[in-house]
Amino acid sequence: MEVPLADAIAIYLVNAEELQNDHPDSLTWCQASGFSGQVGKSCLVPDAAGKISKVLVGRPESLDTWTLAALPKTLPTGTYDLAGMFSTHNATKLYLGWQLGSYNFDRYKLTKVGPVATLQPPENVDLTYVKATTEATYLVRDLITTPSNNMGPDQLEEITRTLADRYEAQVAVIAGGDLVIENYPMIYAVGKASTRAPRLIDLRWGNPDAPRVTLVGKGVCFDSGGLDVKSATGMRLMKKDMGGAAQVLGLAQMIMEVGLPVNLRVLIAAVENSIAGNALRPLDILTSRKGTTIEVGNTDAEGRLVLADALWEASSEDPDLLIDCATLTGAARVALGTELPAFFCNNDETTATLLKAGLAVDDPLWNLPLHSAYRSMLDSPVADMNNIASGSYGGSITAALFLQEFIQTEVPWIHVDFMAYNLRSLPGRPEGGEAMGMRALFQLIKQRLA
């Protein structure tokens, strides 16, 4: 066994056999503590003076990102060192999980959360990746968990500009009535009822000659449902409806921090879906940036409207990969639950690569079909399309088919429909805003284009 650092408490991953063979001096204590190497369990072993001499952690058959993720908040505060030798792949997963498990959101608490246990970086760890991923995930969590009174379209713009300054990117913003002038009519129509002006935020970074990657985020900073108002229960978590914008900003930060050789563009349609005398009404007809007319079957299906204008612009440059992220439908949550994002893709090779990438980095997604037979459910008798389907089933599919109408040419396109919020706390994944599928998307971009 590798000897741990002298000033740190050693953590040993053990199964039942390793506990017996490698730690015979601790067997009596472990037996009294009820620890036999079970996965998800740990045992603090004291020395003769009663101080912690080492920590034994149940080793799963396959190590993953979450193996150590509960320990930062369950171990006594101090510095720890992971004993043993690990591949770069496993060392990076284990260290990343520890960092993700160290997250706290205490911005609004008078009494701040105290320090958590820290882990020395294991040998072979990819520190650049862990740093980039941790910072990006913290950013996404912070943005989504922040309440809407402090997270509107203007704050999303401010955060984007801060990222741009850090990485020497360029930002352009079209806001308020200028959206109509510049032909983003549906973004304006959805957001015009709010006192906080709607806007399209456009970030560019990287070598113009590199492969083009364009990210589009749904930035509905609060969704009342509009005149088709949500119930109190349905509205309660709608601060998270800008989760798509948060996720593409986090993914962009990862790309820029690591320095992937891509030509990056990020488009965020930032609005608040509010109720006022000038609010969008049911059965209003809008003309999109594409030029097609859309009948508003429901004002609470606003996310696809703002994404449509942004996607038409995004695909106009014929990027090598186009990704949009959105908290788009409850139907996707009914199908897969809240912790497994759905994605749709118009390219079989890209689909297969993303599925494998998600499993490789413990950030899985599930592919749902762009079932073209359902497209007719979006037909309108008075406009080119309706923004909702005529039936109540397959809602995530019909929403994706609506968005597909605004993808130009043969651009490889991924649409991620996700919860953006943990409803329960799991190791490394506390209750609150969450990046879901972000690490998988980064892995895809790195493998395919960088």
C-alpha positions in Angstrom: 0.0 0.0 0.0 1.2 3.5 -0.7 2.2 5.5 2.4 -0.1 8.6 2.8 1.2 12.1 3.5 2.4 12.5 7.1 0.2 15.5 7.8 -3.0 14.0 6.3 -5.3 11.3 7.5 -5.2 8.3 5.2 -8.3 7.1 3.4 -8.3 3.5 2.3 -10.8 2.0 -0.1 -11.5 -1.6 1.0 -13.8 -4.5 0.2 -14.3 -7.3 2.7 -11.2 -9.2 1.6 -8.9 -6.2 1.6 -10.2 -5.3 5.1 -9.2 -8.7 6.4 -5.9 -8.9 4.6 -4.6 -5.3 4.8 -6.0 -4.0 8.0 -6.0 -6.8 10.6 -5.2 -4.4 13.3 -8.5 -2.6 12.7 -10.8 -5.6 12.5 -12.0 -5.5 16.1 -12.9 -1.9 15.9 -14.6 -2.3 12.5 -16.6 -5.2 13.8 -17.7 -3.1 16.8 -18.6 -0.3 14.5 -20.6 -2.5 12.1 -18.2 -2.0 9.2 -17.2 -4.8 6.9 -16.4 -3.0 3.7 -19.9 -2.3 2.6 -20.3 0.1 -0.3 -21.5 3.5 0.9 -20.2 3.0 4.4 -17.1 4.3 6.1 -15.3 3.7 9.4 -13.1 6.1 11.4 -10.4 4.1 13.1 -8.8 5.8 16.1 -5.2 5.5 17.4 -4.1 4.8 21.0 -4.7 8.5 21.8 -8.2 8.5 20.5 -7.4 10.5 17.4 -8.4 9.4 13.9 -5.5 7.3 12.5 -7.2 6.3 9.2 -10.6 6.1 7.4 -11.8 2.9 5.8 -14.3 3.3 3.0 -16.3 0.5 1.3 -14.9 -0.1 -2.2 -17.5 -0.7 -4.9 -16.8 -3.1 -7.7 -16.4 -0.2 -10.1 -15.2 3.2 -8.8 -17.2 6.2 -9.9 -17.5 9.9 -9.4 -19.7 9.5 -6.3 -17.6 6.9 -4.4 -16.0 9.6 -2.1 -18.5 12.4 -2.7 -20.3 12.1 0.7 -17.1 12.3 2.8 -16.4 16.1 2.6 -19.4 16.8 4.8 -19.5 13.6 6.9 -15.8 13.4 7.9 -14.4 15.6 10.6 -12.9 18.8 9.3 -9.2 18.2 8.4 -6.9 17.2 5.5 -7.1 13.7 4.1 -5.0 11.7 1.6 -6.2 8.8 -0.6 -4.0 5.8 -0.1 -3.2 3.5 -3.0 -2.5 3.9 -6.7 -5.2 4.8 -9.2 -5.3 5.3 -13.0 -5.7 8.9 -14.2 -9.3 8.0 -15.1 -10.2 6.8 -11.6 -8.1 9.3 -9.7 -9.8 12.1 -11.6 -13.3 10.7 -10.9 -12.6 10.3 -7.2 -11.1 13.7 -6.7 -13.9 15.4 -8.8 -16.6 13.7 -6.7 -14.9 15.0 -3.5 -14.9 18.6 -4.9 -18.5 18.4 -6.0 -19.5 17.0 -2.6 -17.9 20.1 -1.0 -20.4 22.5 -2.5 -22.5 24.8 -0.2 -25.0 27.5 -1.1 -25.2 29.9 1.9 -25.4 33.2 0.3 -28.6 34.1 2.1 -27.8 32.6 5.5 -26.6 34.8 8.4 -24.7 31.9 9.8 -22.4 30.6 7.0 -21.6 26.9 6.5 -18.3 26.0 8.2 -15.3 24.4 6.4 -15.5 20.9 5.1 -13.0 18.1 5.0 -10.4 18.5 2.2 -8.6 15.9 0.1 -5.1 16.1 -1.2 -5.0 15.7 -5.0 -4.3 12.0 -5.7 -1.4 11.1 -7.8 -2.2 10.9 -11.6 -5.2 13.2 -11.2 -6.1 15.6 -14.1 -6.2 18.8 -12.0 -7.0 21.0 -15.0 -10.2 19.0 -15.7 -11.2 18.8 -12.1 -10.7 22.5 -11.6 -12.6 23.4 -14.7 -15.5 21.0 -14.0 -15.8 22.0 -10.3 -15.9 25.7 -11.1 -18.4 25.3 -13.9 -20.7 23.1 -11.8 -20.6 25.5 -8.9 -21.5 28.3 -11.3 -24.5 26.4 -12.7 -25.7 25.5 -9.2 -25.3 29.0 -7.9 -27.2 30.6 -10.9 -30.1 28.2 -10.7 -30.4 28.2 -6.9 -30.3 32.0 -6.7 -33.9 33.3 -6.4 -35.4 35.2 -9.3 -35.4 38.6 -7.5 -31.6 38.4 -7.9 -31.4 36.4 -11.1 -33.1 38.1 -14.0 -32.2 38.7 -17.6 -29.9 41.6 -16.6 -28.0 39.4 -14.1 -27.5 36.7 -16.8 -26.0 39.3 -19.0 -23.8 40.5 -16.3 -22.5 37.0 -15.5 -21.9 36.4 -19.2 -19.9 39.6 -19.5 -17.8 38.6 -16.4 -17.0 35.2 -18.1 -16.1 37.1 -21.3 -13.7 39.4 -19.5 -12.1 36.4 -17.8 -11.5 34.5 -21.0 -11.1 37.4 -23.5 -14.3 36.6 -25.3 -16.7 39.0 -27.0 -20.3 39.7 -26.0 -23.1 41.4 -27.9 -26.5 42.0 -26.4 -29.8 42.9 -28.1 -32.4 44.0 -25.6 -35.9 45.4 -25.3 -37.5 46.8 -28.4 -34.2 46.3 -30.4 -35.2 42.6 -30.5 -38.0 43.6 -32.8 -35.8 45.8 -35.0 -33.2 43.0 -35.2 -35.9 40.4 -36.0 -36.1 38.3 -32.8 -39.8 38.8 -32.4 -40.7 35.8 -30.3 -38.1 36.5 -27.7 -39.5 40.0 -27.4 -43.1 38.8 -27.4 -42.5 36.4 -24.5 -40.5 38.8 -22.4 -42.2 42.2 -23.0 -44.6 42.0 -20.1 -41.8 42.0 -17.5 -40.3 45.1 -16.1 -37.0 43.5 -16.8 -36.2 43.8 -20.5 -35.9 40.6 -22.5 -32.6 40.1 -24.4 -30.5 37.9 -26.6 -27.0 37.4 -25.2 -24.3 36.4 -27.7 -20.8 35.3 -26.6 -18.0 34.4 -29.0 -14.6 32.9 -28.2 -11.8 31.0 -29.8 -10.1 30.6 -33.2 -12.5 31.5 -36.1 -10.9 28.8 -38.2 -11.5 26.0 -35.6 -14.5 23.7 -35.6 -17.7 25.6 -34.7 -19.6 24.7 -31.6 -22.7 26.7 -30.8 -24.6 26.5 -27.5 -28.1 27.8 -27.0 -29.7 28.2 -23.6 -33.2 28.8 -22.5 -33.0 31.7 -20.0 -36.5 32.1 -18.7 -35.6 33.7 -15.4 -39.0 33.2 -13.9 -42.0 31.5 -15.5 -45.4 32.4 -14.1 -46.9 30.7 -17.1 -48.1 34.0 -18.5 -51.9 34.5 -18.9 -52.2 30.7 -18.9 -50.9 31.0 -15.4 -49.4 28.1 -13.5 -50.8 26.8 -10.2 -49.0 27.6 -7.0 -47.3 24.2 -7.0 -46.3 24.4 -10.6 -44.9 27.9 -10.2 -43.0 27.2 -7.0 -39.6 26.1 -8.5 -39.8 28.3 -11.6 -36.7 30.2 -10.6 -35.0 27.2 -12.2 -36.5 27.8 -15.6 -33.2 29.5 -16.7 -31.4 26.3 -16.0 -30.6 25.8 -19.7 -28.9 29.2 -19.8 -26.9 28.3 -16.6 -25.8 25.0 -18.1 -24.6 26.4 -21.4 -22.6 29.1 -19.5 -21.1 26.4 -17.3 -20.2 24.3 -20.4 -18.8 27.4 -22.1 -16.7 28.0 -19.0 -15.3 24.4 -19.1 -14.4 24.8 -22.8 -12.7 28.1 -22.3 -10.9 27.1 -19.0 -9.5 23.9 -20.5 -8.8 25.8 -23.8 -10.5 23.4 -26.2 -9.5 24.3 -29.8 -13.0 25.2 -31.0 -14.8 28.3 -32.3 -17.4 28.8 -29.6 -20.6 30.7 -29.7 -23.1 30.9 -26.9 -26.7 32.3 -27.4 -28.9 32.9 -24.4 -32.6 33.9 -24.8 -33.1 35.7 -21.5 -36.6 36.6 -20.6 -39.2 36.6 -17.8 -42.6 35.2 -18.6 -44.8 37.7 -16.7 -48.4 38.8 -16.5 -49.4 42.3 -17.5 -51.7 44.2 -19.8 -49.3 43.7 -22.7 -48.6 40.1 -22.1 -48.8 37.4 -24.8 -52.3 36.0 -25.1 -53.6 32.6 -25.9 -54.2 32.2 -29.7 -52.1 35.2 -30.5 -50.1 34.6 -33.7 -46.4 35.5 -33.9 -44.0 35.7 -36.8 -40.8 34.0 -36.0 -37.3 35.0 -37.0 -37.5 32.2 -39.6 -40.6 33.9 -41.1 -43.0 31.1 -40.2 -46.1 32.1 -38.1 -46.8 30.5 -34.8 -50.2 30.3 -33.1 -49.8 30.5 -29.3 -51.8 27.5 -28.1 -50.6 28.1 -24.5 -48.5 31.0 -23.1 -46.9 28.5 -20.7 -45.1 26.9 -23.6 -42.9 30.0 -23.9 -39.5 28.3 -23.8 -39.8 26.8 -27.2 -40.8 30.2 -28.6 -37.6 32.0 -27.4 -35.4 29.0 -28.3 -36.9 29.0 -31.8 -35.6 32.5 -32.7 -32.2 31.7 -31.1 -31.8 28.3 -32.8 -32.6 29.8 -36.3 -29.9 32.3 -35.8 -27.5 29.7 -34.3 -27.9 27.3 -37.2 -27.5 30.0 -39.8 -23.7 29.8 -39.4 -23.7 26.1 -40.1 -21.8 25.0 -37.0 -20.2 21.6 -36.7 -22.2 21.0 -33.6 -25.3 22.8 -32.2 -26.5 22.1 -28.7 -29.4 23.6 -26.8 -30.2 23.0 -23.2 -33.6 23.7 -21.7 -35.9 23.0 -18.8 -38.5 22.5 -21.5 -41.2 19.9 -20.6 -42.7 18.1 -17.7 -43.3 15.2 -20.1 -39.6 14.4 -20.1 -39.7 14.2 -16.3 -42.7 11.9 -16.4 -40.9 9.7 -18.8 -37.5 9.6 -17.1 -37.8 11.1 -13.7 -36.0 14.3 -12.5 -32.5 12.9 -12.4 -32.0 11.6 -15.9 -32.0 14.2 -18.7 -33.6 13.4 -22.0 -31.9 14.3 -25.2 -32.9 14.4 -28.9 -30.5 14.3 -31.8 -30.8 14.4 -35.5 -27.5 12.5 -36.1 -27.1 8.8 -35.2 -23.3 8.9 -34.7 -23.5 11.9 -32.4 -26.3 10.2 -30.4 -24.1 7.1 -29.9 -21.1 9.2 -28.9 -23.0 11.2 -26.4 -24.6 8.1 -24.8 -21.1 6.6 -24.3 -19.7 9.9 -23.1 -22.3 10.2 -20.4 -21.7 6.7 -19.1 -17.9 7.3 -19.1 -18.1 10.4 -16.9 -21.0 9.2 -14.7 -23.3 11.9 -16.2 -25.8 9.8 -18.2 -28.5 11.0 -20.5 -31.3 9.1 -22.3 -32.1 9.4 -26.0 -35.7 9.9 -27.0 -36.8 9.9 -30.6 -37.6 12.7 -33.0 -40.7 10.8 -34.1 -41.7 12.6 -37.3 -45.2 11.1 -37.3 -46.1 13.4 -34.4 -45.2 16.5 -36.3 -48.8 16.9 -37.6 -49.9 17.3 -34.0 -48.4 20.8 -34.2 -50.4 21.9 -37.2 -52.6 25.0 -36.8 -55.7 25.9 -38.9 -54.8 29.6 -38.9 -50.9 29.7 -38.8 -48.0 27.6 -40.0 -47.6 25.9 -36.6 -49.0 25.8 -33.1 -46.6 26.0 -30.1 -48.3 23.1 -28.4 -49.5 19.7 -29.7 -53.2 18.8 -30.3 -52.8 15.8 -28.0 -51.7 15.5 -24.4 -49.2 12.6 -24.9 -45.6 12.6 -26.1 -45.1 16.2 -25.0 -41.3 16.2 -24.9 -41.2 14.7 -28.4 -43.6 17.3 -29.9 -41.6 20.1 -28.2 -38.4 18.8 -29.7 -40.1 18.5 -33.1 -41.2 22.1 -32.8 -37.6 23.1 -32.2 -36.3 21.0 -35.1 -38.4 23.2 -37.4 -35.8 26.0 -36.6 -32.6 24.0 -37.4 -31.2 25.0 -40.7 -29.5 22.7 -43.2 -28.0 19.4 -41.9 -26.5 20.8 -38.7 -25.8 18.1 -36.1 -28.1 19.1 -33.3 -28.6 18.0 -29.7 -31.5 19.1 -27.7 -31.3 18.5 -23.9 -34.5 18.6 -21.9 -33.6 18.4 -18.2 -34.8 19.2 -14.7 -31.8 21.4 -13.7 -32.7 20.8 -10.0 -32.0 18.1 -7.5 -35.2 17.3 -5.5 -33.2 15.2 -3.1 -29.6 15.2 -1.8 -27.3 12.4 -3.0 -23.5 12.1 -2.5 -22.0 15.0 -4.4 -25.4 16.2 -5.6 -27.1 18.4 -3.0 -30.7 19.5 -3.2 -30.9 22.6 -5.4 -29.8 23.7 -8.8 -27.7 21.2 -10.8 -25.8 20.7 -14.0 -27.2 17.6 -15.7 -25.4 16.3 -18.8 -22.8 19.1 -18.8 -19.8 16.8 -18.3 -21.1 14.4 -20.9 -21.5 17.2 -23.5 -18.0 18.5 -22.7 -16.7 14.9 -23.3 -18.5 14.7 -26.6 -17.1 18.0 -27.8 -13.6 17.1 -26.7 -13.8 13.7 -28.5 -15.5 14.8 -31.7 -14.2 18.3 -32.4 -11.2 19.2 -30.2 
